[in-house]
Amino acid sequence: MTTESTKDGEEALVSMARMKENLSKVDALRERLAQVFANRHTHQAALDGPNQELFATAAKAYMQEAVSNPAKLIEHQLEFWTKSVTHFVEAQQAFAKGNLAAPQDRTGTDRRFSNPMWDQHPYFNFVKQQYLMNAEAIAQAVEDVEDMEPHEKQRLKYFSRQIIDMMSPTNFLATNPDVLQKAVETEGESLIKGLENLISDLEANNGEMVVRLADEDAFELGGNIATTPGKVVFRNRMFELIQFTPTTEKVHATPLVIFPPWINKYYILDLKEKNSLVKWVLDQGYTLFMVSWINPDKSYRDVGMEEYIEEGYIAAFDEIKAITGEKTVNAVGYCIAGTTLSLTLSLLKQRGDTSVNSATFFTALTDFSDQGEFQPFLTDDFIDGIEAETEDKGILPSIVMARTFSFLRSNDLVYGPAVKSYMLGETPPAFDLLYWNGDGANLPAKMAMQYLRGLCQKNELAEKGFDLCGHHLVLDEVDVPLCAIACETDHIAPWKDSYRGVQQMGSKDKTFIMTQSGHIAGIVNPPSKGKYGHYTNEDLAQDHEGWLEKAKFTEGSWWPRWEKWLTKRSGEMIPARIPGDGGREILCDAPGPYVAVKARG
């Protein structure tokens, strides 16, 4: 026994020594951290959260409610106090039993608390349950606020939810059993690796806190993502035009061009062969072109939506017609590129230009009357902050948009990854979708404010028309045959809002498809997966609820249904076109240099 005790004691001393050795590395990391913050790029404070007026208004309304209806406030407070005291007594009783058995868990399941110790250990169980009780009490207090404008109350709900999520015990070392266990198991090495990950992310983003979601060293454009063969056949200051190499002997005569959102990169549609929309379209027999947008820097300060239309869409149409010899093209616009495609179609209508034969909209909004989950970010204080940021930098940095989208799903895209990377010391996963998600693009200052003020805040396109390129552009003049695809759980472009915009378009030939899943997974849904189904209904005269009630559900991807629609509008079959046919100049291989440009503020 003495020998065993001595051995155990020696091992404990060695382990403690290793932990001290690992933790001594903090000094060197502290120097790097100080250097990061010394060179940190600043941003407008308004981008960090709402101004104090929101919480002051909420507090005033809450106190007024307390004065006018004190019984309601007292009832809720007594309920919270009773739960908390009862919970404390039960935890004390559990400790007194000496077997470290936690009291019964009445809080349900939450994947943040998947470690068994949250339920089995009295300390962690107490912390968890008290946190969930506190969260419930805060949410109830917000819900009880009545004397506030609806949009202000929606903002209050959103930001109070952010506070609740931020204060989760899983986000702190002393109250996260996963973190503590791994720190002991690795003798502190996990904490050092976590700190190194944190500093590396800060260094990569000029001192801004942006959690890296994927292992960036695991991917190479043109190597293991964006690999579909093609050539860059045109380039101007706004975009590169990629013509993909055909995979069939014959193709439809009418070429197809896809305009991806310039907030992100086009290769979301060409991540890998098995889920590549690009590859699938080629295999159906089409001449496919892709616009690869420039990632702008401050020199693009004065570039507006006019330039995206004139030097982007219309320039692409002209070049594709010249390459193929066709008089018309079929066009696809994804997200903001779909919104801008609708503007372009109205402009072409007024100019008498019939270059576009049909239009397809992927998760595109043209009616912003219901701002949905983005409402907290479309109030004047936040947009004023963005405007000041763009005036200062000449661009809206990609990091601002990335952070906004991430906090809409903060537990999944901010706190969960942060715990894994910074506290558990894990390397981010080699996940292509998350790599793409982190490879964003800047927006030119002028374009960003036109979009946010005119389209999002004022909803000018849907309500009274949008002035651009010397024309008054309206949805009613979008009169080409169109097919719109929206996604059932899309939190960026809600399907009901997309549907409402399509209803206002002037086309007599409309098809609307609502697919299951969200903004990305709903679109990137290859038939081979047999995963998400879709809804169709030819009657677009009803509101969205009526449309869905009578819609037909079909298992599987919407891609074949869209292709069946597209093939009817794509002309006869002709010999496949090879990039460079007729002596046309080839600039380089796809994916080209524009897509490789990283966002820099």
N, C-alpha and C positions, 0 to 999 in steps of 0.2 A: 504493500500500500504506500509505503514511504517513497519507494522508487517511482511508482506511478504518479504520485503527487508531485514529486520533484520534476519528473518529465513534463507533466502538464504545465507546471509553473514556468519551466524554461521555454516551452513553446509559446506560452502567453507573453513572456518577456520579449521573445524574438518577434512575434507578431506586432506587439506594441512598438518595438523599435522600427520595424518596417513602415508602420503607419506614420510615425513621427518623421521618418525619412521622406515619405511621399508628401506629407503635408508641408515639409520644409521647402518644397518646390514652389509654394505659393508666393514667396518673396520675388522670385524671378518673373512669375506671371503677373504679379502686382505692378511691376515696372512696365510691362507691355500694356496693361490695362490703363495705367496713367498716361502712357503715350497716345493711346487711342482717344481718350477723352480730351487730351490737350489739342488734338488735331480734328476734333469732331466737327462735322458740318452741321450747322444749326438749321432749324426750320421754324415755320410760323407756329406759335403756341396754340393758335386756334385749331390746329390739326390734331391736337392731342385729346380733345374732348370738348364738351359743351361749355359755353360761358356760364358764369356763376348765376346768371339770371334764371336759368332753368331750375336749378335746385332751390333758389330763393322763392320762385313762384310755387314750386311744389310744397315747400315748407309752409308758406303762407296759406295755401289751400288746405293743407293737412290740419293746421291749427284752427282755421275757420271751421272745419268739419268737427274738430274736437270740441269747440265751444258750442256749436249748434246741436251736436249730437254726441255728448260726452259718454253716453251709455255704450255706444258702438265702440269707441276707442277703449274704454275700460274693459269691455268684454274681450276684445282681441288681446289686450295686454295681459289680462288674467289668464287667458288660455295659454299664452306664450310662457308666462311665469310658471304656471302649473306644470306644463310639459318639461320645462327646464329643471325645476326643483325635483320633480318625480324622477327624471332621468339621472340627476345627481345622486339621489338616494339609492336608486337601483345600482348605480356604478359603485357606490360605497359598499353596498351589501355584497356585490360580486367580489370586491377586494377582500372583504372580511372573511369570505368563505375560504380563501387561501388557495383556490384551484385555478385562479385566473380565468374563470368562465365569465364571458360578457353577458349582460342582460339581454333579454329578447330584443331582436332588431325589428322595429316597426316601420322602418323608413323605406322599404322596398329596395330594388336593385338600381345600381348606377355603376357603369363600367369603369368609372374612375376608381371605384373602391372594390376592385376584383380580388385583391390580395386577401386571403382568408383571415389575416390578422385584424382586418377592419371589423370583422364580425366576432372573432374569437378572443381577442385580447381586450380587456376592460379599458385600458388607456386609449387605444386607437378607436375602439367602438364608441367611447364617450365623445372623443373629438369629432368623429364622423357624424354621430347623431345630433350633437349640439350644432354643428355647422349646418346640417340640413334643416334643423328647426329654425335657426337664425335666418337661413335663406327663405324659408317659407314665410316667416314673420315680415321680412323686408318686402317680399313680393306682395303680401297681403296689404301692407301699409301703402304701397304704390297703387294697388288696385282700389283702395278706399278713397284715394284722392279724387274728388269729383269736380271741383271748380277750376278746371283747366281745359284749354282748347284741345280737341282730340289729337291733333298732330303733336302738340307739346307733351301730352300724356304718353303718346307712343314713344317719343324720344326718352321720356323719363323711364319708361319700362325698359327700353333698350340699354340705357347707361346704368341703371340699377342692376340689370342682369349682368353687365360687364363687371361691376364691383363684386357681385356675388360669386361669379366664376373665378375672378382673380383671387379672392380670399379663400378658395378651397384649400383644405389642409393638405391635399395632394401636391400643392405648389410650394410647400415649405419643407425643408430638410427635417426638422425636428418632429414633424407630424406626418411623415410619409414613410411607412414601414418598408416599402420597396427600396427606397433610397438608403435608409439606415442599414438594412440587411446587406445590400450590395457594398456599401462603404466598409462594413466590417469584413465581409467575405474577401474583398480585394485589398484590404489593409489600407484603405483611403485612396487607392489608385483611381477608382471610379470618380471621385470628387475632383481629382486633379485633371483627369481627362475631360470631365464636364466643364471645368473652368477654362481649359484650353479650347474646347468647342465654342464656348461663349465668346472668348476673346477673338477667336478666328472669325466668327460671324460679325462681331462689331468692327473688326478691321476691314472685312469685305464690304461693309456698308457705311463706311466713313463715320462710325460711331453710332449709327442708328441700330436699334434693336429689331432685327428681322431674323426669325428662326429659320435656319436652313432645313428644308424638308426632305431633301434627297442628296445622295452622294454624287456630287458634281463630277467627280473623277471617273465615274462608272459609265459616262455617256460621251459619245462623239458624234457630232452632226455629220451625216453622210457615212458614218461608220456603223453604228448600231441603232441609230434613229434617223429619220428623214432619209431613208435609203432608196426610195423608188427612183430608178434611173430617169434622167431628164437633162435638159440643157437650159441655161439662162440665155434667152434669145433677145432680150431688150432690157435696157436699164436707163432710168432717169433719176433725178434727185429724190423722187418719192418712192419708187419701187423697182424691183427686178421682176421680170416676167419669165416664169419657168414653163417650158413646154415639155411635158413628160413623154417618154418613149412609149409608143403604143405596144400593147401585148397581144393584139389581134391582127389578122391580115386585113380585115376591112373595118371601117369605122363609120359612124354616122357623119353626114356631111356637115351639119351645123356644129361648130366647136362649142365647148363648155369652158367657162372660166369661173374660178372660185375666188372670191374676195374674203379673206379671213379678217378677223378684228385686228387692228393695229395696236391694241393694248397688249396683245400677246403675239406669239409667233405661229406661222402657218402649220408647223409640223405636228400640231395636235391632231391633224387629219392624216398624218403619215408617221406615227410613232414606231410601228413595227408592222411587218407584212401581214400578220394575221388579223390585225384590227385596223388596217389602213383603208380609209375611204378612197384615197387617191388610187391605190392599187386596185381596189374593187371596181371603181368607175372605169379604169382602163380596161379591165377584163370584160366589161360589158360592151366594149366597142365604141369608145369616144375619143376624140382629140381633146385632151385635157390640158388647160393652162391654169397656173396658180400665180397669184400676186403675192410677192414676198416684200412686205413694207420695210422701209428704212426705219431704223431705231434712231429717232431724232435727238440732236443735242441742242445747245442754246442758240446755234446759228439758225435754227428753224423757228425761232420765237414768233415771227409774223406769218407763219404758215397757218392758214385757216381751213375750214371745211371746203372752201372754194377750190383750194389747191388739191385737196384730196379727190374732189370730183373731176376737175379739169385735167390735172396732171396725173391723176390716178385712174379713175374709172374710164373716163372718155379716152385717155391716151391708151389704155389697155385695149379697149374695144377697137380703136383705130389700128393698133399694131396687130391684133389677132386677125382682123379682116384682111389686112395686107399680107399676112403670112399664109392664110388659108385660102384667100380668094373668095371667101363667102361674104355676103352682104349683111348677115345678121349673126349674132351669137346668143347662146343661152347663158345667163348669169346667175351666180349663187352669192348671197351675202350672209355672213355669219355674225350675229350679235350686232355690235355697232356698225359693222360693215353692211349689215342688212338694213339698218336704219338709213345709212348714207346711200345705199342702192335705191331706196324709195325716193330720196331727194333727187338722185340722178335721173331716175325715170320720169319724174315730173318735169325736170329741166329739159330732157330730151323731147318730151311731148310738146312742150312749148316751142322748141326749136324746130319741130318737124323732123326730128332725127329718129329713124326706125331701126337703129343698130341692134336693139335688144329684142330678141324673138320671144323669150319667156324669162321669168324671174323666179328664183327659189329663195326663200328666207329661212335661215336656220336661227331659231330662238332670237328673233329680232323684235325690238320694240319701236313703235311709231306713235303710240298714244301713251303718254306718261302721266295721265291724270291720276292714276293710283300708283303712288311711288313705292308702296310695299315696304320691304325691309330696308330699302335705301333711304327712306324718309328722314331718319336721323342725320343723314349726311347731306341732305339737300336743303337744309335751312340756311338762312343768310349768314349766320355766324361762321359756319363751316365753309360755305362757298366763298365768303369774303376772305377766309384764311387761305383757301386754295388760290384765289386771285392774287393775293399778296405774294404767295409762294411763286407763282408763275411769273409775276412781274420781277421778282428778285432773281430767279434762275433762268428765265426764258423757256422753261419747260415745266410740265407737271411731272415730277420724278416718278418713275415706276414704283418706287417704294411706297408712295402715298396710296396708290391704287391697290397695291398688294396688301398693305396693312388693312385697308378698308374692307376688302373682300374677306380677308382672314378672320377679322373680328366678327363677321356675320356668323362664323362657325368657330368661335374662339377656343372651345375645349378641344376640338379636333385639329385645328390648324395653328393654334398658338400655344396654349398651356400644355396639352398632351405632348407635342413634339419637344417643347422646351424642357419638360421634366426628363424625357428620355435622353436628350442631348446634353443638357447642362447639369443635371443632377445624377443621372445614372451613367453618364459618360459614354453613351452609345453612339456609334457612327450612324448617321442618317441612312435609311434604306436605299438600295439601288432600284428606285421605282421611277420608270420613265414618265408617268403622268405627273408625279410630284416634281420631277426635274423640269418639265415644261412649265408647270405652275410657277416655279421660281425664276423662270427665264423671261421676265416681262419686258415691256418697252415703255419709254417715256412718251409723253404727249406734248406737242407744240403748245405754247402758251395760248395763242389766239384760238386755235382749234378747241382746246380744252374748255375755255370759257364760253365759246359759242355753243358747245354741246351742253354744258352744265346749266348755263343761264337760259338759253333760248329753247332748247329741246326738253331738258329734264325739269327745270324749275317752272318755266312758263308754259310748257307744252304747246308751243306755237304751231308746230307742224299739224297737230290734230285739231287745234281749236280755231286758229285763224290763218294759218299759213306761215311759212318760214321764208324770210327774204335772204336770197343768196344768189351770187353770180348775176346780179341785176334782174332777177326774176322773183316772182312771188310763188313759192312752191307749195303745192297742196296735195293731200293724199288722193283726192278724187281723180287726179290726173295720172295715177299709177294704173294704167289700163291694159297692160300686157297680160297674157295668161300667167297665172302665178300659183305657186304651191308654197305653203308656209308650214314649217315643222316647229312645234313648240314642245316643251318638256314638262311633264306633270308636276315634278317637285323642284322645278327651277326657281332658286331664290334670287337670281340675278335678273332674269327676264321671265316673270311669272306667265304661265300659259294663257291665263284669262286676259291679261293685258295685251299680249301678242294677238290674241283672237280679236279683241276689240279694235285694234289698229287695222287688221286685215278687213274687218267689216266695213271700214271707212274708205278703203281703196276702191277706185272706180272700175276695176276690171270686171268683165262679165263672165270670166272664166277663172274661178277660184277653187282651190283645193286646200283644206286645212287638216293637218294630221297632228294629233297630240300623242306623243310617245311617253312611255313610262320612264322614270328616273329623272336626272337633273341636267344642268346646263351642259356638261361635258359627256357624261356616260349615256345620256339620252341620244345624243348626236352620234358619238363614236360607239355604235351598236351593230357590229357586223352580224350578218345572218348566221354565220357559222357558230356563234355563241348560243343562239336560241334562247336569249336571255330576256330582254324587255319587249313587251308587246306594245300595241298602239291602238288608238281610237280614231274612227273616221265617221263623218256625218256630212252629207252634201248640203244640208240646209243650214246656211250661215245667217239666216234672218233672225234666229233666236239669240237670247243672251247666252253667256257661256254656260250657265247652269242648265238651261234648256237644251243646248247643243250636246252637252255631255250626257244628259239623261237619256237621249235618244241615239247616242253614238254607238256604233258597232265596234266591239273589241276584237282584235286579231292577235293571235300569239305570234311572237317573233319580231324581227327587225322591220322597221319601216323602209329600209333601203330598197328592197325589191318593188314595193308599191310606188315609191318615188321614181324609180327607174322606168317603170311601166308608163307613168305619166310623162316622163321626160322623152322617152323614145318616140312618142307620138308627135313630138315637137322638134325632132332632131334631123329630119330629112332622110334621104335614101342612103344606102350603104355604098361607100366608095373605098378605093385602096387606102390603107393606113398612111398617115402623114408622118414622116420621120423629121425630127428637128434638124434644120439646116437644109431641107429640100429646096431646090431651085437656087442654090448658092447663097441662101440667107446666112447672115453672120451668126456664129455661135460665140458667145462671150466666155462661157465657162461651163463646167458641169454643175448640175444641181447638187446640193441645195443653194449654192451661191454664197457670196460674202455677206450680203445684207442681213441674213437671218442669224449670222454668227456674232453680230455686233451686240455687246452686252450693254445694258442700261447703266449709265453713269450720270449722277446728278451734277 
